[in-house]
Amino acid sequence: MAERHIIVTDRRIILYARRGAIFKSDDVVTFKLSDVEGIKYKEEGLIGKRGIIEIQGRTKAKLVGSTSEMKTLYQQLLQFL
């Protein structure tokens, strides 16, 4: 799975990834912040904890990463809602 980059603007959340070793292709998903109904943060795991952000709106998205990165992203997202 390709590493996703997350860009947060005052209007959108943009998830971007570049896939492929030889034949490159871009994968872009966007969410309008006005369509976001809620954001939930939780942690899972005993030894290798990971942070999970669930974005709920017209569609749902689940972002998984290290707890420190996900906490920082969650706090940044809350500023725009």
PDB file with SEQRES, HELIX, SHEET and CRYST1 records, atoms N, CA, C and O in Angstrom:
SEQRES   1 A   81  MET ALA GLU ARG HIS ILE ILE VAL THR ASP ARG ARG ILE          
SEQRES   2 A   81  ILE LEU TYR ALA ARG ARG GLY ALA ILE PHE LYS SER ASP          
SEQRES   3 A   81  ASP VAL VAL THR PHE LYS LEU SER ASP VAL GLU GLY ILE          
SEQRES   4 A   81  LYS TYR LYS GLU GLU GLY LEU ILE GLY LYS ARG GLY ILE          
SEQRES   5 A   81  ILE GLU ILE GLN GLY ARG THR LYS ALA LYS LEU VAL GLY          
SEQRES   6 A   81  SER THR SER GLU MET LYS THR LEU TYR GLN GLN LEU LEU          
SEQRES   7 A   81  GLN PHE LEU                                                  
HELIX    1 AA1 LEU A   33  ASP A   35  5                                   3    
HELIX    2 AA2 THR A   67  PHE A   80  1                                  14    
SHEET    1 AA1 3 HIS A   5  VAL A   8  0                                        
SHEET    2 AA1 3 ARG A  12  ARG A  19 -1                                        
SHEET    3 AA1 3 SER A  25  LYS A  32 -1                                        
SHEET    1 AA2 3 GLY A  38  GLU A  44  0                                        
SHEET    2 AA2 3 ARG A  50  GLN A  56 -1                                        
SHEET    3 AA2 3 LYS A  60  GLY A  65 -1                                        
CRYST1    1.000    1.000    1.000  90.00  90.00  90.00 P 1           1          
ATOM      1  N   MET A   1       0.847  -1.182   0.000  1.00  0.00           N  
ATOM      2  CA  MET A   1       0.000   0.000   0.000  1.00  0.00           C  
ATOM      3  C   MET A   1       0.888   1.241   0.000  1.00  0.00           C  
ATOM      4  O   MET A   1       1.889   1.297   0.715  1.00  0.00           O  
ATOM      5  N   ALA A   2       0.526   2.205  -0.784  1.00  0.00           N  
ATOM      6  CA  ALA A   2       1.310   3.423  -0.912  1.00  0.00           C  
ATOM      7  C   ALA A   2       1.107   4.323   0.303  1.00  0.00           C  
ATOM      8  O   ALA A   2       0.040   4.348   0.915  1.00  0.00           O  
ATOM      9  N   GLU A   3       2.158   5.054   0.628  1.00  0.00           N  
ATOM     10  CA  GLU A   3       2.068   6.021   1.734  1.00  0.00           C  
ATOM     11  C   GLU A   3       1.226   7.198   1.279  1.00  0.00           C  
ATOM     12  O   GLU A   3       1.445   7.747   0.199  1.00  0.00           O  
ATOM     13  N   ARG A   4       0.265   7.586   2.100  1.00  0.00           N  
ATOM     14  CA  ARG A   4      -0.609   8.716   1.772  1.00  0.00           C  
ATOM     15  C   ARG A   4      -0.095   9.975   2.443  1.00  0.00           C  
ATOM     16  O   ARG A   4       0.392   9.956   3.574  1.00  0.00           O  
ATOM     17  N   HIS A   5      -0.220  11.058   1.714  1.00  0.00           N  
ATOM     18  CA  HIS A   5       0.090  12.377   2.263  1.00  0.00           C  
ATOM     19  C   HIS A   5      -1.243  13.075   2.497  1.00  0.00           C  
ATOM     20  O   HIS A   5      -2.150  12.988   1.669  1.00  0.00           O  
ATOM     21  N   ILE A   6      -1.356  13.755   3.607  1.00  0.00           N  
ATOM     22  CA  ILE A   6      -2.603  14.415   3.966  1.00  0.00           C  
ATOM     23  C   ILE A   6      -2.377  15.920   3.965  1.00  0.00           C  
ATOM     24  O   ILE A   6      -1.465  16.429   4.615  1.00  0.00           O  
ATOM     25  N   ILE A   7      -3.227  16.619   3.221  1.00  0.00           N  
ATOM     26  CA  ILE A   7      -3.166  18.072   3.142  1.00  0.00           C  
ATOM     27  C   ILE A   7      -4.500  18.605   3.656  1.00  0.00           C  
ATOM     28  O   ILE A   7      -5.561  18.183   3.196  1.00  0.00           O  
ATOM     29  N   VAL A   8      -4.444  19.528   4.606  1.00  0.00           N  
ATOM     30  CA  VAL A   8      -5.654  20.121   5.163  1.00  0.00           C  
ATOM     31  C   VAL A   8      -5.647  21.606   4.824  1.00  0.00           C  
ATOM     32  O   VAL A   8      -4.716  22.330   5.179  1.00  0.00           O  
ATOM     33  N   THR A   9      -6.694  22.050   4.135  1.00  0.00           N  
ATOM     34  CA  THR A   9      -6.845  23.467   3.831  1.00  0.00           C  
ATOM     35  C   THR A   9      -8.066  23.980   4.590  1.00  0.00           C  
ATOM     36  O   THR A   9      -8.694  23.228   5.334  1.00  0.00           O  
ATOM     37  N   ASP A  10      -8.400  25.238   4.408  1.00  0.00           N  
ATOM     38  CA  ASP A  10      -9.570  25.777   5.090  1.00  0.00           C  
ATOM     39  C   ASP A  10     -10.871  25.286   4.460  1.00  0.00           C  
ATOM     40  O   ASP A  10     -11.946  25.561   4.992  1.00  0.00           O  
ATOM     41  N   ARG A  11     -10.800  24.565   3.337  1.00  0.00           N  
ATOM     42  CA  ARG A  11     -12.008  24.066   2.668  1.00  0.00           C  
ATOM     43  C   ARG A  11     -12.040  22.566   2.440  1.00  0.00           C  
ATOM     44  O   ARG A  11     -13.117  21.985   2.305  1.00  0.00           O  
ATOM     45  N   ARG A  12     -10.868  21.925   2.394  1.00  0.00           N  
ATOM     46  CA  ARG A  12     -10.823  20.515   2.025  1.00  0.00           C  
ATOM     47  C   ARG A  12      -9.801  19.719   2.826  1.00  0.00           C  
ATOM     48  O   ARG A  12      -8.848  20.264   3.383  1.00  0.00           O  
ATOM     49  N   ILE A  13     -10.034  18.416   2.861  1.00  0.00           N  
ATOM     50  CA  ILE A  13      -9.046  17.441   3.315  1.00  0.00           C  
ATOM     51  C   ILE A  13      -8.658  16.671   2.053  1.00  0.00           C  
ATOM     52  O   ILE A  13      -9.521  16.120   1.370  1.00  0.00           O  
ATOM     53  N   ILE A  14      -7.382  16.632   1.750  1.00  0.00           N  
ATOM     54  CA  ILE A  14      -6.913  15.973   0.536  1.00  0.00           C  
ATOM     55  C   ILE A  14      -5.973  14.840   0.929  1.00  0.00           C  
ATOM     56  O   ILE A  14      -5.001  15.052   1.654  1.00  0.00           O  
ATOM     57  N   LEU A  15      -6.269  13.632   0.447  1.00  0.00           N  
ATOM     58  CA  LEU A  15      -5.417  12.472   0.655  1.00  0.00           C  
ATOM     59  C   LEU A  15      -4.750  12.172  -0.683  1.00  0.00           C  
ATOM     60  O   LEU A  15      -5.435  11.987  -1.689  1.00  0.00           O  
ATOM     61  N   TYR A  16      -3.427  12.123  -0.705  1.00  0.00           N  
ATOM     62  CA  TYR A  16      -2.689  11.944  -1.948  1.00  0.00           C  
ATOM     63  C   TYR A  16      -1.689  10.801  -1.804  1.00  0.00           C  
ATOM     64  O   TYR A  16      -1.004  10.694  -0.787  1.00  0.00           O  
ATOM     65  N   ALA A  17      -1.608   9.953  -2.816  1.00  0.00           N  
ATOM     66  CA  ALA A  17      -0.617   8.882  -2.844  1.00  0.00           C  
ATOM     67  C   ALA A  17      -0.159   8.672  -4.277  1.00  0.00           C  
ATOM     68  O   ALA A  17      -0.939   8.822  -5.218  1.00  0.00           O  
ATOM     69  N   ARG A  18       1.088   8.330  -4.434  1.00  0.00           N  
ATOM     70  CA  ARG A  18       1.626   7.952  -5.742  1.00  0.00           C  
ATOM     71  C   ARG A  18       1.910   6.456  -5.676  1.00  0.00           C  
ATOM     72  O   ARG A  18       2.642   5.982  -4.807  1.00  0.00           O  
ATOM     73  N   ARG A  19       1.313   5.724  -6.617  1.00  0.00           N  
ATOM     74  CA  ARG A  19       1.445   4.266  -6.631  1.00  0.00           C  
ATOM     75  C   ARG A  19       2.261   3.812  -7.833  1.00  0.00           C  
ATOM     76  O   ARG A  19       2.378   4.523  -8.830  1.00  0.00           O  
ATOM     77  N   GLY A  20       2.820   2.617  -7.718  1.00  0.00           N  
ATOM     78  CA  GLY A  20       3.515   1.990  -8.824  1.00  0.00           C  
ATOM     79  C   GLY A  20       5.016   2.153  -8.765  1.00  0.00           C  
ATOM     80  O   GLY A  20       5.527   3.226  -8.443  1.00  0.00           O  
ATOM     81  N   ALA A  21       5.720   1.074  -9.079  1.00  0.00           N  
ATOM     82  CA  ALA A  21       7.177   1.113  -9.092  1.00  0.00           C  
ATOM     83  C   ALA A  21       7.695   1.591 -10.443  1.00  0.00           C  
ATOM     84  O   ALA A  21       8.605   2.417 -10.510  1.00  0.00           O  
ATOM     85  N   ILE A  22       7.114   1.069 -11.513  1.00  0.00           N  
ATOM     86  CA  ILE A  22       7.560   1.440 -12.850  1.00  0.00           C  
ATOM     87  C   ILE A  22       6.580   2.412 -13.488  1.00  0.00           C  
ATOM     88  O   ILE A  22       6.970   3.485 -13.949  1.00  0.00           O  
ATOM     89  N   PHE A  23       5.314   2.038 -13.513  1.00  0.00           N  
ATOM     90  CA  PHE A  23       4.274   2.883 -14.092  1.00  0.00           C  
ATOM     91  C   PHE A  23       3.590   3.643 -12.967  1.00  0.00           C  
ATOM     92  O   PHE A  23       2.755   3.085 -12.255  1.00  0.00           O  
ATOM     93  N   LYS A  24       3.936   4.893 -12.807  1.00  0.00           N  
ATOM     94  CA  LYS A  24       3.424   5.719 -11.705  1.00  0.00           C  
ATOM     95  C   LYS A  24       1.995   6.182 -11.991  1.00  0.00           C  
ATOM     96  O   LYS A  24       1.646   6.502 -13.127  1.00  0.00           O  
ATOM     97  N   SER A  25       1.191   6.209 -10.954  1.00  0.00           N  
ATOM     98  CA  SER A  25      -0.148   6.785 -11.059  1.00  0.00           C  
ATOM     99  C   SER A  25      -0.479   7.475  -9.740  1.00  0.00           C  
ATOM    100  O   SER A  25      -0.043   7.044  -8.673  1.00  0.00           O  
ATOM    101  N   ASP A  26      -1.251   8.546  -9.829  1.00  0.00           N  
ATOM    102  CA  ASP A  26      -1.637   9.309  -8.651  1.00  0.00           C  
ATOM    103  C   ASP A  26      -2.995   8.843  -8.159  1.00  0.00           C  
ATOM    104  O   ASP A  26      -3.879   8.509  -8.948  1.00  0.00           O  
ATOM    105  N   ASP A  27      -3.144   8.828  -6.856  1.00  0.00           N  
ATOM    106  CA  ASP A  27      -4.401   8.463  -6.210  1.00  0.00           C  
ATOM    107  C   ASP A  27      -4.776   9.626  -5.306  1.00  0.00           C  
ATOM    108  O   ASP A  27      -4.073   9.911  -4.337  1.00  0.00           O  
ATOM    109  N   VAL A  28      -5.896  10.311  -5.620  1.00  0.00           N  
ATOM    110  CA  VAL A  28      -6.299  11.494  -4.863  1.00  0.00           C  
ATOM    111  C   VAL A  28      -7.735  11.332  -4.378  1.00  0.00           C  
ATOM    112  O   VAL A  28      -8.623  10.975  -5.152  1.00  0.00           O  
ATOM    113  N   VAL A  29      -7.956  11.597  -3.089  1.00  0.00           N  
ATOM    114  CA  VAL A  29      -9.290  11.580  -2.494  1.00  0.00           C  
ATOM    115  C   VAL A  29      -9.461  12.908  -1.769  1.00  0.00           C  
ATOM    116  O   VAL A  29      -8.572  13.329  -1.029  1.00  0.00           O  
ATOM    117  N   THR A  30     -10.607  13.578  -1.978  1.00  0.00           N  
ATOM    118  CA  THR A  30     -10.845  14.851  -1.299  1.00  0.00           C  
ATOM    119  C   THR A  30     -12.170  14.817  -0.550  1.00  0.00           C  
ATOM    120  O   THR A  30     -13.115  14.139  -0.955  1.00  0.00           O  
ATOM    121  N   PHE A  31     -12.219  15.555   0.540  1.00  0.00           N  
ATOM    122  CA  PHE A  31     -13.431  15.730   1.335  1.00  0.00           C  
ATOM    123  C   PHE A  31     -13.634  17.217   1.546  1.00  0.00           C  
ATOM    124  O   PHE A  31     -12.694  17.913   1.931  1.00  0.00           O  
ATOM    125  N   LYS A  32     -14.823  17.718   1.308  1.00  0.00           N  
ATOM    126  CA  LYS A  32     -15.125  19.104   1.666  1.00  0.00           C  
ATOM    127  C   LYS A  32     -15.312  19.158   3.175  1.00  0.00           C  
ATOM    128  O   LYS A  32     -16.011  18.320   3.744  1.00  0.00           O  
ATOM    129  N   LEU A  33     -14.701  20.123   3.818  1.00  0.00           N  
ATOM    130  CA  LEU A  33     -14.859  20.256   5.267  1.00  0.00           C  
ATOM    131  C   LEU A  33     -16.309  20.546   5.643  1.00  0.00           C  
ATOM    132  O   LEU A  33     -16.755  20.161   6.724  1.00  0.00           O  
ATOM    133  N   SER A  34     -17.050  21.225   4.761  1.00  0.00           N  
ATOM    134  CA  SER A  34     -18.456  21.513   5.059  1.00  0.00           C  
ATOM    135  C   SER A  34     -19.308  20.239   5.070  1.00  0.00           C  
ATOM    136  O   SER A  34     -20.385  20.221   5.667  1.00  0.00           O  
ATOM    137  N   ASP A  35     -18.831  19.171   4.410  1.00  0.00           N  
ATOM    138  CA  ASP A  35     -19.562  17.903   4.390  1.00  0.00           C  
ATOM    139  C   ASP A  35     -19.211  16.986   5.561  1.00  0.00           C  
ATOM    140  O   ASP A  35     -19.889  15.982   5.782  1.00  0.00           O  
ATOM    141  N   VAL A  36     -18.164  17.318   6.308  1.00  0.00           N  
ATOM    142  CA  VAL A  36     -17.731  16.479   7.424  1.00  0.00           C  
ATOM    143  C   VAL A  36     -18.684  16.676   8.596  1.00  0.00           C  
ATOM    144  O   VAL A  36     -18.884  17.792   9.075  1.00  0.00           O  
ATOM    145  N   GLU A  37     -19.268  15.563   9.046  1.00  0.00           N  
ATOM    146  CA  GLU A  37     -20.223  15.609  10.164  1.00  0.00           C  
ATOM    147  C   GLU A  37     -19.542  15.339  11.500  1.00  0.00           C  
ATOM    148  O   GLU A  37     -20.018  15.793  12.541  1.00  0.00           O  
ATOM    149  N   GLY A  38     -18.447  14.613  11.480  1.00  0.00           N  
ATOM    150  CA  GLY A  38     -17.756  14.325  12.730  1.00  0.00           C  
ATOM    151  C   GLY A  38     -16.417  13.668  12.494  1.00  0.00           C  
ATOM    152  O   GLY A  38     -16.179  13.048  11.458  1.00  0.00           O  
ATOM    153  N   ILE A  39     -15.544  13.816  13.481  1.00  0.00           N  
ATOM    154  CA  ILE A  39     -14.226  13.196  13.435  1.00  0.00           C  
ATOM    155  C   ILE A  39     -14.013  12.496  14.771  1.00  0.00           C  
ATOM    156  O   ILE A  39     -14.266  13.065  15.833  1.00  0.00           O  
ATOM    157  N   LYS A  40     -13.549  11.265  14.704  1.00  0.00           N  
ATOM    158  CA  LYS A  40     -13.356  10.461  15.905  1.00  0.00           C  
ATOM    159  C   LYS A  40     -11.911   9.974  15.939  1.00  0.00           C  
ATOM    160  O   LYS A  40     -11.364   9.552  14.920  1.00  0.00           O  
ATOM    161  N   TYR A  41     -11.300  10.036  17.118  1.00  0.00           N  
ATOM    162  CA  TYR A  41      -9.931   9.539  17.297  1.00  0.00           C  
ATOM    163  C   TYR A  41      -9.946   8.425  18.324  1.00  0.00           C  
ATOM    164  O   TYR A  41     -10.613   8.524  19.353  1.00  0.00           O  
ATOM    165  N   LYS A  42      -9.199   7.351  18.037  1.00  0.00           N  
ATOM    166  CA  LYS A  42      -9.047   6.278  19.023  1.00  0.00           C  
ATOM    167  C   LYS A  42      -7.695   5.617  18.826  1.00  0.00           C  
ATOM    168  O   LYS A  42      -7.045   5.785  17.794  1.00  0.00           O  
ATOM    169  N   GLU A  43      -7.288   4.866  19.834  1.00  0.00           N  
ATOM    170  CA  GLU A  43      -6.031   4.131  19.775  1.00  0.00           C  
ATOM    171  C   GLU A  43      -6.309   2.649  19.949  1.00  0.00           C  
ATOM    172  O   GLU A  43      -7.185   2.251  20.717  1.00  0.00           O  
ATOM    173  N   GLU A  44      -5.544   1.833  19.217  1.00  0.00           N  
ATOM    174  CA  GLU A  44      -5.682   0.377  19.306  1.00  0.00           C  
ATOM    175  C   GLU A  44      -4.313  -0.247  19.478  1.00  0.00           C  
ATOM    176  O   GLU A  44      -3.298   0.312  19.062  1.00  0.00           O  
ATOM    177  N   GLY A  45      -4.303  -1.414  20.096  1.00  0.00           N  
ATOM    178  CA  GLY A  45      -3.074  -2.175  20.252  1.00  0.00           C  
ATOM    179  C   GLY A  45      -2.483  -2.041  21.635  1.00  0.00           C  
ATOM    180  O   GLY A  45      -2.590  -0.994  22.274  1.00  0.00           O  
ATOM    181  N   LEU A  46      -1.857  -3.113  22.095  1.00  0.00           N  
ATOM    182  CA  LEU A  46      -1.213  -3.100  23.401  1.00  0.00           C  
ATOM    183  C   LEU A  46       0.266  -2.765  23.293  1.00  0.00           C  
ATOM    184  O   LEU A  46       0.764  -1.906  24.021  1.00  0.00           O  
ATOM    185  N   ILE A  47       0.964  -3.433  22.396  1.00  0.00           N  
ATOM    186  CA  ILE A  47       2.406  -3.212  22.272  1.00  0.00           C  
ATOM    187  C   ILE A  47       2.700  -2.189  21.180  1.00  0.00           C  
ATOM    188  O   ILE A  47       3.361  -1.181  21.428  1.00  0.00           O  
ATOM    189  N   GLY A  48       2.215  -2.449  19.990  1.00  0.00           N  
ATOM    190  CA  GLY A  48       2.428  -1.526  18.877  1.00  0.00           C  
ATOM    191  C   GLY A  48       1.201  -0.658  18.679  1.00  0.00           C  
ATOM    192  O   GLY A  48       0.430  -0.865  17.742  1.00  0.00           O  
ATOM    193  N   LYS A  49       1.020   0.317  19.563  1.00  0.00           N  
ATOM    194  CA  LYS A  49      -0.178   1.158  19.473  1.00  0.00           C  
ATOM    195  C   LYS A  49      -0.213   1.922  18.179  1.00  0.00           C  
ATOM    196  O   LYS A  49       0.820   2.337  17.654  1.00  0.00           O  
ATOM    197  N   ARG A  50      -1.413   2.105  17.667  1.00  0.00           N  
ATOM    198  CA  ARG A  50      -1.608   2.923  16.475  1.00  0.00           C  
ATOM    199  C   ARG A  50      -2.810   3.819  16.680  1.00  0.00           C  
ATOM    200  O   ARG A  50      -3.772   3.447  17.351  1.00  0.00           O  
ATOM    201  N   GLY A  51      -2.745   4.995  16.100  1.00  0.00           N  
ATOM    202  CA  GLY A  51      -3.836   5.942  16.186  1.00  0.00           C  
ATOM    203  C   GLY A  51      -4.749   5.799  14.981  1.00  0.00           C  
ATOM    204  O   GLY A  51      -4.290   5.554  13.865  1.00  0.00           O  
ATOM    205  N   ILE A  52      -6.044   5.956  15.215  1.00  0.00           N  
ATOM    206  CA  ILE A  52      -7.027   5.815  14.147  1.00  0.00           C  
ATOM    207  C   ILE A  52      -7.942   7.034  14.171  1.00  0.00           C  
ATOM    208  O   ILE A  52      -8.511   7.383  15.205  1.00  0.00           O  
ATOM    209  N   ILE A  53      -8.072   7.676  13.007  1.00  0.00           N  
ATOM    210  CA  ILE A  53      -9.001   8.794  12.843  1.00  0.00           C  
ATOM    211  C   ILE A  53     -10.089   8.336  11.882  1.00  0.00           C  
ATOM    212  O   ILE A  53      -9.809   7.847  10.788  1.00  0.00           O  
ATOM    213  N   GLU A  54     -11.329   8.504  12.311  1.00  0.00           N  
ATOM    214  CA  GLU A  54     -12.460   8.188  11.444  1.00  0.00           C  
ATOM    215  C   GLU A  54     -13.166   9.496  11.106  1.00  0.00           C  
ATOM    216  O   GLU A  54     -13.615  10.222  11.993  1.00  0.00           O  
ATOM    217  N   ILE A  55     -13.257   9.780   9.814  1.00  0.00           N  
ATOM    218  CA  ILE A  55     -13.929  10.984   9.327  1.00  0.00           C  
ATOM    219  C   ILE A  55     -15.291  10.565   8.806  1.00  0.00           C  
ATOM    220  O   ILE A  55     -15.388   9.702   7.934  1.00  0.00           O  
ATOM    221  N   GLN A  56     -16.347  11.176   9.339  1.00  0.00           N  
ATOM    222  CA  GLN A  56     -17.708  10.805   8.948  1.00  0.00           C  
ATOM    223  C   GLN A  56     -18.386  11.973   8.261  1.00  0.00           C  
ATOM    224  O   GLN A  56     -18.337  13.106   8.742  1.00  0.00           O  
ATOM    225  N   GLY A  57     -19.007  11.695   7.155  1.00  0.00           N  
ATOM    226  CA  GLY A  57     -19.726  12.691   6.381  1.00  0.00           C  
ATOM    227  C   GLY A  57     -20.562  11.963   5.347  1.00  0.00           C  
ATOM    228  O   GLY A  57     -21.170  10.935   5.645  1.00  0.00           O  
ATOM    229  N   ARG A  58     -20.594  12.487   4.144  1.00  0.00           N  
ATOM    230  CA  ARG A  58     -21.292  11.775   3.069  1.00  0.00           C  
ATOM    231  C   ARG A  58     -20.662  10.411   2.832  1.00  0.00           C  
ATOM    232  O   ARG A  58     -21.357   9.433   2.556  1.00  0.00           O  
ATOM    233  N   THR A  59     -19.346  10.357   2.942  1.00  0.00           N  
ATOM    234  CA  THR A  59     -18.607   9.102   2.892  1.00  0.00           C  
ATOM    235  C   THR A  59     -17.786   8.997   4.161  1.00  0.00           C  
ATOM    236  O   THR A  59     -17.626   9.980   4.885  1.00  0.00           O  
ATOM    237  N   LYS A  60     -17.268   7.818   4.431  1.00  0.00           N  
ATOM    238  CA  LYS A  60     -16.451   7.613   5.618  1.00  0.00           C  
ATOM    239  C   LYS A  60     -15.018   7.314   5.201  1.00  0.00           C  
ATOM    240  O   LYS A  60     -14.773   6.675   4.178  1.00  0.00           O  
ATOM    241  N   ALA A  61     -14.082   7.784   6.005  1.00  0.00           N  
ATOM    242  CA  ALA A  61     -12.667   7.516   5.775  1.00  0.00           C  
ATOM    243  C   ALA A  61     -12.036   7.101   7.094  1.00  0.00           C  
ATOM    244  O   ALA A  61     -12.387   7.609   8.159  1.00  0.00           O  
ATOM    245  N   LYS A  62     -11.109   6.178   7.002  1.00  0.00           N  
ATOM    246  CA  LYS A  62     -10.400   5.705   8.186  1.00  0.00           C  
ATOM    247  C   LYS A  62      -8.902   5.866   7.919  1.00  0.00           C  
ATOM    248  O   LYS A  62      -8.362   5.262   6.992  1.00  0.00           O  
ATOM    249  N   LEU A  63      -8.239   6.681   8.736  1.00  0.00           N  
ATOM    250  CA  LEU A  63      -6.812   6.939   8.605  1.00  0.00           C  
ATOM    251  C   LEU A  63      -6.088   6.275   9.763  1.00  0.00           C  
ATOM    252  O   LEU A  63      -6.470   6.455  10.920  1.00  0.00           O  
ATOM    253  N   VAL A  64      -5.050   5.511   9.465  1.00  0.00           N  
ATOM    254  CA  VAL A  64      -4.327   4.766  10.488  1.00  0.00           C  
ATOM    255  C   VAL A  64      -2.848   5.123  10.404  1.00  0.00           C  
ATOM    256  O   VAL A  64      -2.278   5.192   9.315  1.00  0.00           O  
ATOM    257  N   GLY A  65      -2.238   5.347  11.555  1.00  0.00           N  
ATOM    258  CA  GLY A  65      -0.810   5.665  11.602  1.00  0.00           C  
ATOM    259  C   GLY A  65      -0.303   5.635  13.024  1.00  0.00           C  
ATOM    260  O   GLY A  65      -0.977   5.136  13.925  1.00  0.00           O  
ATOM    261  N   SER A  66       0.880   6.168  13.221  1.00  0.00           N  
ATOM    262  CA  SER A  66       1.444   6.210  14.570  1.00  0.00           C  
ATOM    263  C   SER A  66       0.585   7.130  15.445  1.00  0.00           C  
ATOM    264  O   SER A  66      -0.051   8.059  14.948  1.00  0.00           O  
ATOM    265  N   THR A  67       0.578   6.861  16.728  1.00  0.00           N  
ATOM    266  CA  THR A  67      -0.264   7.647  17.638  1.00  0.00           C  
ATOM    267  C   THR A  67       0.135   9.120  17.629  1.00  0.00           C  
ATOM    268  O   THR A  67      -0.734   9.990  17.672  1.00  0.00           O  
ATOM    269  N   SER A  68       1.425   9.411  17.576  1.00  0.00           N  
ATOM    270  CA  SER A  68       1.853  10.819  17.606  1.00  0.00           C  
ATOM    271  C   SER A  68       1.409  11.558  16.345  1.00  0.00           C  
ATOM    272  O   SER A  68       0.948  12.696  16.433  1.00  0.00           O  
ATOM    273  N   GLU A  69       1.539  10.933  15.179  1.00  0.00           N  
ATOM    274  CA  GLU A  69       1.124  11.572  13.930  1.00  0.00           C  
ATOM    275  C   GLU A  69      -0.391  11.756  13.872  1.00  0.00           C  
ATOM    276  O   GLU A  69      -0.881  12.801  13.442  1.00  0.00           O  
ATOM    277  N   MET A  70      -1.122  10.743  14.303  1.00  0.00           N  
ATOM    278  CA  MET A  70      -2.584  10.808  14.233  1.00  0.00           C  
ATOM    279  C   MET A  70      -3.148  11.807  15.239  1.00  0.00           C  
ATOM    280  O   MET A  70      -4.132  12.485  14.945  1.00  0.00           O  
ATOM    281  N   LYS A  71      -2.536  11.909  16.432  1.00  0.00           N  
ATOM    282  CA  LYS A  71      -2.986  12.910  17.410  1.00  0.00           C  
ATOM    283  C   LYS A  71      -2.775  14.321  16.873  1.00  0.00           C  
ATOM    284  O   LYS A  71      -3.642  15.184  17.014  1.00  0.00           O  
ATOM    285  N   THR A  72      -1.622  14.547  16.260  1.00  0.00           N  
ATOM    286  CA  THR A  72      -1.325  15.864  15.687  1.00  0.00           C  
ATOM    287  C   THR A  72      -2.306  16.198  14.577  1.00  0.00           C  
ATOM    288  O   THR A  72      -2.825  17.313  14.522  1.00  0.00           O  
ATOM    289  N   LEU A  73      -2.565  15.242  13.690  1.00  0.00           N  
ATOM    290  CA  LEU A  73      -3.510  15.458  12.599  1.00  0.00           C  
ATOM    291  C   LEU A  73      -4.910  15.720  13.140  1.00  0.00           C  
ATOM    292  O   LEU A  73      -5.611  16.604  12.646  1.00  0.00           O  
ATOM    293  N   TYR A  74      -5.316  14.966  14.140  1.00  0.00           N  
ATOM    294  CA  TYR A  74      -6.645  15.151  14.746  1.00  0.00           C  
ATOM    295  C   TYR A  74      -6.792  16.552  15.314  1.00  0.00           C  
ATOM    296  O   TYR A  74      -7.823  17.192  15.108  1.00  0.00           O  
ATOM    297  N   GLN A  75      -5.800  17.034  16.014  1.00  0.00           N  
ATOM    298  CA  GLN A  75      -5.846  18.382  16.590  1.00  0.00           C  
ATOM    299  C   GLN A  75      -5.903  19.445  15.497  1.00  0.00           C  
ATOM    300  O   GLN A  75      -6.590  20.454  15.650  1.00  0.00           O  
ATOM    301  N   GLN A  76      -5.186  19.226  14.398  1.00  0.00           N  
ATOM    302  CA  GLN A  76      -5.232  20.177  13.287  1.00  0.00           C  
ATOM    303  C   GLN A  76      -6.607  20.177  12.626  1.00  0.00           C  
ATOM    304  O   GLN A  76      -7.123  21.235  12.267  1.00  0.00           O  
ATOM    305  N   LEU A  77      -7.197  19.007  12.466  1.00  0.00           N  
ATOM    306  CA  LEU A  77      -8.521  18.920  11.841  1.00  0.00           C  
ATOM    307  C   LEU A  77      -9.588  19.605  12.696  1.00  0.00           C  
ATOM    308  O   LEU A  77     -10.508  20.224  12.162  1.00  0.00           O  
ATOM    309  N   LEU A  78      -9.468  19.497  13.998  1.00  0.00           N  
ATOM    310  CA  LEU A  78     -10.466  20.120  14.888  1.00  0.00           C  
ATOM    311  C   LEU A  78     -10.479  21.640  14.758  1.00  0.00           C  
ATOM    312  O   LEU A  78     -11.509  22.265  15.010  1.00  0.00           O  
ATOM    313  N   GLN A  79      -9.381  22.236  14.379  1.00  0.00           N  
ATOM    314  CA  GLN A  79      -9.320  23.692  14.220  1.00  0.00           C  
ATOM    315  C   GLN A  79     -10.216  24.164  13.082  1.00  0.00           C  
ATOM    316  O   GLN A  79     -10.678  25.305  13.095  1.00  0.00           O  
ATOM    317  N   PHE A  80     -10.468  23.303  12.097  1.00  0.00           N  
ATOM    318  CA  PHE A  80     -11.244  23.698  10.919  1.00  0.00           C  
ATOM    319  C   PHE A  80     -12.731  23.361  11.034  1.00  0.00           C  
ATOM    320  O   PHE A  80     -13.524  23.775  10.188  1.00  0.00           O  
ATOM    321  N   LEU A  81     -13.108  22.626  12.058  1.00  0.00           N  
ATOM    322  CA  LEU A  81     -14.524  22.240  12.193  1.00  0.00           C  
ATOM    323  C   LEU A  81     -15.248  23.123  13.164  1.00  0.00           C  
ATOM    324  O   LEU A  81     -16.443  22.937  13.395  1.00  0.00           O  
TER     325      LEU A  81                                                      
END                                                                             
